């Protein structure tokens, strides 16, 4: 388990008291049992474990379980890298071993078998339950664990692992993959998942069966299903209506089919060779989402009614996880759609290539204030802008739209340098918007002599533009830099100008492209410069896509807006 410097008690001379409900729950287990906290220290222990280990609870509570108890076959301390229990603990998954060793209080070695599973202790941080059995040393008054008790422990382990696995992803397809890996081959040879769409259409999303240590996907058996039969008494139809879980077999569908679903179920049993199946609804608190079918073909044991509660529990937990994933994806889609509608289409500028990209943050709620813009001005030049309103929520997105629209109005109506336009914008947003702070670059570009284009700009606290020549020389345009919007400093903003040579590329971007955990801003800027230089020979669309793929940090939690333009060859 997780380590500590010492193996003494935690928090002073007296060990922490275990919560009474938690201790009572452990006493109901007919084997040695203890619970560790998220640091691997024992938080509760039952009397059977005290007896087997020869230690009263006050000698166990608060101690690091691995350091205090776990030993190798010769009684030596067990290295953490060799501890399967510790690996399962850190992975938050269930595991078990038939032969291992604990240290007894009298110095002897205690051969044990154990099972470990995540456990809800009622605390904010998750706990872990360890259940162990010591053959030949269980001489206390309590009997050895019965087959029923061991079966219940395995059931709890499966349910805990189901909850841990399914709630740790917000991707529907990944949740389905994890679901079938949990039940096959542990419960069945086959697993089938039928999902109900938001339009009440049924789709057979998963059909897999055990293939050695892996799962074999049967794509030919997946696909659209007939509509749910409203009054059919057949098992799958009942499950898809959320009525009940049911046992089924080939005989169930041998009669005259009462619906299209019954026809598909007969085909399923014929194709898979299943002789026994259990079918349970997958439902959330709001609706029925589908049905889980687990079936046995190679395993000769048929499902019995006693198996249904476990399968129902697994399906119920899957339903809650899948509902959360669907809500997440729906929210993400709404956010992306809104952001894309807020961002403008790029104008056609004769003689210039221009492309833009917007990548939302990984979190669906992280629609935010990153934006780009380009639009013609009254004097026949073209305005360019990229910016970032502080925040990652719908308010930031709304603020972004306000800032962009106000900038357009000022830039069109006021024939002034970029610095003066941004000064007017800065003054206005403090009074007529809810935007607190923002960064941006505002520029104008127009043809110059000898195939060059003249860029003039001002920078309000934003990462600098990057200019790349056709020969791969890349440099940042660091002039024209001033403070961000919203500071109320009322200082004059600088302007800067640069000539863009033929076949050069200009990149404007937001900080989500270069900032990420684990590296500095300077590191991100250097990575962007190097990769942009290496990609200078690509077409502009390929240049932009590859730049995003190579430079954007993998652990990025921010959105990214990027505008790239290329001056034509002379």
Residue pairs with C-beta under 8 A, 6 or more apart in sequence:
1 36
1 40
1 64
1 65
1 66
1 70
1 83
1 85
1 86
1 89
1 128
2 38
2 39
2 40
2 41
2 64
2 66
2 86
2 89
2 90
3 40
3 64
3 66
3 67
3 80
4 39
4 40
4 41
4 64
4 67
7 63
7 64
7 67
7 68
8 62
8 63
9 15
9 16
9 61
9 62
9 63
10 16
10 41
10 62
10 63
11 62
14 58
15 57
15 58
15 60
15 61
15 62
15 63
16 43
16 61
16 62
17 61
18 43
18 44
18 45
18 57
18 61
19 43
19 44
19 121
19 122
21 122
22 35
22 43
22 44
22 121
22 122
23 44
23 45
23 46
26 33
26 34
26 35
26 44
26 45
26 46
26 49
27 46
27 47
29 46
29 48
29 131
29 145
29 149
29 153
30 48
30 142
30 143
30 144
30 145
30 146
30 149
31 48
31 131
31 132
31 133
31 144
31 145
31 149
31 153
32 46
32 48
32 49
32 51
32 52
32 53
32 112
32 131
32 132
32 133
32 134
33 45
33 46
33 48
33 49
33 129
33 130
33 131
33 132
34 42
34 43
34 44
34 45
34 46
34 49
34 60
34 65
34 129
34 130
35 42
35 43
35 44
35 45
35 119
35 121
35 127
35 128
35 129
35 130
36 42
36 43
36 65
36 89
36 127
36 128
36 130
37 43
37 121
37 123
37 125
37 127
38 125
38 126
38 127
39 64
40 64
40 65
40 66
40 86
40 89
41 62
41 63
41 64
41 65
42 60
42 61
42 62
42 63
42 65
42 68
43 61
43 121
43 127
44 61
44 121
45 57
45 60
45 61
48 140
48 142
49 60
49 132
50 56
50 57
50 60
51 140
52 102
52 110
52 132
52 134
52 137
52 138
52 140
53 60
53 69
53 102
53 103
53 104
53 105
53 110
54 104
54 105
54 106
55 105
59 105
60 68
65 130
66 78
66 80
66 83
66 85
66 86
67 77
68 103
69 102
69 103
70 77
70 78
70 83
70 85
70 86
70 100
70 101
70 102
70 103
71 77
71 78
71 101
71 102
71 103
71 109
72 78
72 82
72 101
73 101
75 101
75 103
75 109
78 101
80 86
84 95
84 97
84 100
85 95
85 97
85 100
85 114
85 116
85 130
87 95
88 94
88 95
88 116
89 116
89 128
92 118
92 126
92 164
92 168
93 118
93 161
93 164
93 165
94 115
94 116
94 117
94 118
94 157
94 158
94 160
94 161
95 115
95 116
96 113
96 114
96 115
96 116
96 157
97 113
97 114
98 113
99 111
99 113
100 111
100 112
100 113
100 114
101 109
101 110
101 111
101 112
102 109
102 110
102 112
102 132
102 134
103 109
103 110
104 110
110 134
110 137
111 134
111 135
111 136
111 137
112 132
112 133
112 134
113 132
113 133
113 135
114 130
114 131
114 132
114 133
115 130
115 131
115 132
115 153
115 154
115 157
116 128
116 129
116 130
116 131
117 128
117 129
117 156
117 157
117 160
117 161
118 126
118 127
118 128
118 129
118 160
118 161
118 163
118 164
119 126
119 127
119 128
119 129
119 160
120 126
120 127
120 160
121 127
126 164
129 156
129 160
131 153
133 144
133 145
138 144
145 153
155 310
158 182
158 186
158 187
158 310
158 314
159 310
159 313
159 314
159 317
161 182
162 179
162 182
162 313
162 314
162 317
162 318
163 317
163 321
165 178
165 182
166 175
166 178
166 179
166 317
166 318
166 320
166 321
166 322
167 320
167 321
167 324
169 175
169 178
169 321
169 325
170 324
170 325
170 328
170 329
170 364
171 325
171 329
172 322
172 325
172 326
172 329
175 318
175 321
175 322
175 325
176 193
176 195
176 205
176 206
176 322
177 206
179 191
179 193
179 206
179 292
179 314
179 318
180 191
180 193
180 206
180 208
180 215
181 215
182 314
183 191
183 292
183 294
183 311
183 314
184 190
184 191
184 208
184 209
184 210
184 215
184 294
185 210
187 294
187 307
187 310
187 311
188 277
188 278
188 294
188 295
188 296
188 299
189 209
189 210
189 274
189 295
189 296
189 297
189 298
189 299
190 207
190 208
190 209
190 210
190 272
190 274
190 277
190 293
190 294
190 295
190 296
190 297
191 206
191 207
191 208
191 209
191 292
191 293
191 294
191 295
192 204
192 206
192 207
192 221
192 268
192 292
192 293
192 294
192 295
193 204
193 205
193 206
193 282
193 290
193 291
193 292
193 293
194 202
194 203
194 204
194 205
194 225
194 236
194 240
194 290
194 291
194 293
195 202
195 203
195 205
195 282
195 289
195 290
196 202
196 228
196 240
196 287
196 288
196 289
196 290
197 203
200 227
200 228
201 224
201 227
202 224
202 225
202 226
202 227
202 228
202 240
202 261
202 290
203 222
203 223
203 224
203 225
204 221
204 222
204 223
204 224
204 225
204 264
205 222
205 290
206 217
206 222
207 217
207 218
207 219
207 221
207 222
207 268
207 272
208 215
208 216
208 217
208 218
209 215
209 216
209 218
209 272
209 297
210 216
210 298
218 271
218 272
221 267
221 268
221 271
221 272
225 260
225 261
225 264
226 259
226 260
226 261
226 263
226 264
227 260
227 261
228 237
228 240
228 241
228 261
229 237
229 258
229 259
229 260
229 261
229 262
230 241
232 238
232 258
232 259
232 261
232 262
233 258
234 252
234 253
234 258
234 259
234 261
234 262
234 265
235 246
235 247
235 248
235 252
235 265
235 279
236 248
236 261
236 262
236 265
236 279
236 291
236 293
237 259
237 261
237 262
238 244
238 246
239 245
239 246
239 279
239 280
239 281
239 291
240 261
240 281
240 288
240 290
240 291
241 281
241 288
242 281
242 283
242 288
243 281
244 281
245 278
245 279
245 280
245 281
245 308
245 311
245 312
245 315
246 278
246 279
246 308
247 276
247 277
247 278
247 279
247 303
247 304
247 305
247 308
248 265
248 276
248 277
248 278
248 279
249 269
249 274
249 275
249 276
249 277
249 302
250 266
250 269
250 270
250 274
250 275
252 265
253 262
253 265
253 266
253 269
254 266
257 263
257 266
268 274
269 277
272 295
272 297
273 297
274 295
274 296
274 297
275 296
275 297
275 300
275 302
276 295
276 296
276 301
276 302
276 303
277 293
277 294
277 295
277 296
277 303
278 293
278 294
278 295
278 303
278 307
278 308
278 311
279 291
279 292
279 293
280 291
280 292
280 308
280 311
280 312
280 314
280 315
281 288
281 290
281 291
281 292
281 312
281 315
281 319
282 288
282 289
282 290
282 291
282 292
282 315
282 316
282 318
282 319
282 322
283 289
283 315
283 316
283 319
284 319
284 320
284 322
284 323
285 320
285 323
286 323
287 323
289 319
289 322
289 323
289 326
290 322
291 315
292 311
292 314
292 315
292 318
294 303
294 311
296 302
296 303
328 364
329 364
331 364
331 365
332 360
332 364
335 360
335 364
335 365
335 366
335 367
335 394
336 360
336 367
338 367
338 394
338 397
339 358
339 360
339 367
339 397
339 559
340 358
342 371
342 397
342 400
342 401
342 404
343 356
343 358
343 371
343 372
343 561
344 373
344 374
344 375
344 404
346 354
346 355
346 356
346 374
347 374
347 375
347 376
347 382
349 374
349 376
349 382
351 447
351 453
351 567
351 568
352 382
352 445
352 453
352 565
352 566
352 567
352 568
353 540
353 565
353 566
353 568
354 374
354 540
354 563
354 564
354 565
354 566
355 540
355 541
355 544
355 563
355 564
355 565
356 372
356 374
356 561
356 562
356 563
356 564
357 544
357 545
357 548
357 560
357 561
357 562
358 370
358 372
358 559
358 560
358 561
358 562
359 512
359 548
359 552
359 559
359 560
360 366
360 367
360 559
361 367
361 368
361 392
361 512
361 556
361 557
361 558
361 559
362 556
362 557
363 392
363 557
365 392
365 393
366 392
366 393
366 557
366 558
366 559
367 392
367 393
367 394
367 396
367 397
367 559
368 389
368 391
368 392
368 393
368 396
368 397
368 400
368 558
368 559
369 387
369 388
369 389
369 390
369 391
369 392
369 396
369 397
369 399
369 400
369 438
370 387
370 388
370 389
370 400
370 510
370 512
370 558
370 559
370 560
370 561
371 385
371 386
371 387
371 388
371 389
371 400
371 403
371 404
371 561
372 385
372 386
372 387
372 508
372 561
372 562
372 563
373 383
373 384
373 385
373 386
373 404
373 407
373 408
374 382
374 383
374 384
374 385
374 563
375 382
375 383
375 408
375 411
375 412
376 382
376 383
377 383
377 411
377 412
377 444
378 412
378 415
379 415
380 446
381 444
381 445
381 446
382 444
382 445
382 446
383 408
383 411
383 442
383 443
383 444
384 441
384 442
384 443
384 444
384 445
384 457
384 508
384 563
384 565
385 404
385 407
385 440
385 441
385 442
385 443
385 508
386 440
386 441
386 462
386 508
386 509
386 510
386 561
386 562
386 563
387 400
387 403
387 404
387 438
387 439
387 440
387 441
387 460
387 462
387 510
388 438
388 439
388 440
388 462
388 510
388 511
388 561
389 396
389 399
389 400
389 403
389 435
389 437
389 438
390 396
390 435
390 436
390 437
390 438
390 486
391 399
391 436
392 558
392 559
395 434
398 434
399 433
399 434
399 435
399 438
402 429
402 433
402 435
403 425
403 429
403 433
403 435
403 438
403 440
403 485
406 425
406 428
406 429
406 433
407 421
407 422
407 425
407 440
407 442
410 421
410 424
410 425
410 428
411 421
411 442
414 420
414 421
414 424
417 456
417 458
417 495
418 442
418 443
418 444
418 456
418 457
418 458
418 495
419 458
419 480
419 482
419 492
419 493
419 494
419 495
420 493
421 442
422 440
422 442
422 458
422 460
422 485
422 493
423 492
423 493
425 485
426 460
426 485
426 486
429 435
429 438
429 485
429 486
430 486
430 488
435 485
435 486
436 486
437 484
437 485
437 486
437 487
438 460
438 484
438 485
438 486
439 460
439 461
439 462
439 484
439 485
439 511
440 460
440 462
440 485
441 457
441 458
441 459
441 460
441 462
441 465
441 508
442 457
442 458
442 460
443 455
443 456
443 457
443 458
443 465
443 508
444 455
444 456
444 457
445 453
445 454
445 455
445 456
445 500
445 565
446 453
446 454
447 453
447 454
448 454
448 499
450 570
451 501
451 502
451 567
451 568
451 569
451 570
452 499
452 500
452 501
452 502
452 567
453 499
453 500
453 567
454 497
454 498
454 499
454 500
455 477
455 497
455 498
455 499
455 500
455 506
456 495
456 496
456 497
457 465
457 477
457 480
457 495
457 496
457 497
458 480
458 482
458 493
458 494
458 495
458 496
459 465
459 480
459 481
459 482
459 496
460 482
460 483
460 484
460 485
460 493
461 481
461 482
461 483
461 484
461 485
462 484
462 510
462 511
463 509
463 510
463 511
463 514
463 525
464 476
464 477
464 478
464 481
465 476
465 477
465 506
465 507
465 508
466 474
466 475
466 476
466 477
466 506
466 507
466 509
466 528
466 529
466 532
467 474
467 475
467 476
467 477
467 498
467 500
467 504
467 505
467 506
467 507
468 474
468 504
468 505
468 506
468 507
468 532
468 533
468 536
469 501
469 503
469 504
469 536
470 501
470 502
470 503
470 504
470 536
470 537
470 569
471 536
472 533
472 534
472 536
472 537
473 533
474 529
474 530
474 532
474 533
474 536
475 529
476 525
476 529
477 496
477 498
479 494
479 496
479 498
480 494
480 495
480 496
481 494
482 491
482 493
482 494
483 489
483 491
500 506
500 567
501 567
502 567
502 568
502 569
502 570
503 566
503 567
503 568
503 569
503 570
504 566
504 567
505 532
505 536
505 540
505 543
505 564
505 565
505 566
505 567
506 564
506 565
506 566
506 567
507 528
507 532
507 547
507 562
507 563
507 564
508 562
508 563
508 564
509 528
509 560
509 561
509 562
509 563
510 558
510 559
510 560
510 561
510 562
511 521
511 558
512 552
512 556
512 558
512 559
512 560
512 561
513 524
513 528
513 548
513 551
513 552
513 560
513 562
514 521
514 524
514 525
514 527
514 528
514 551
514 553
515 521
515 524
515 553
515 556
515 558
516 524
516 552
516 553
516 554
516 555
516 556
517 553
517 555
518 553
518 555
519 553
524 551
524 553
527 550
527 551
528 547
528 551
531 546
531 547
531 550
531 551
532 543
532 547
535 542
535 543
535 546
535 547
536 543
538 546
540 564
540 565
540 566
543 564
544 562
544 564
547 562
547 564
548 560
548 562
552 560
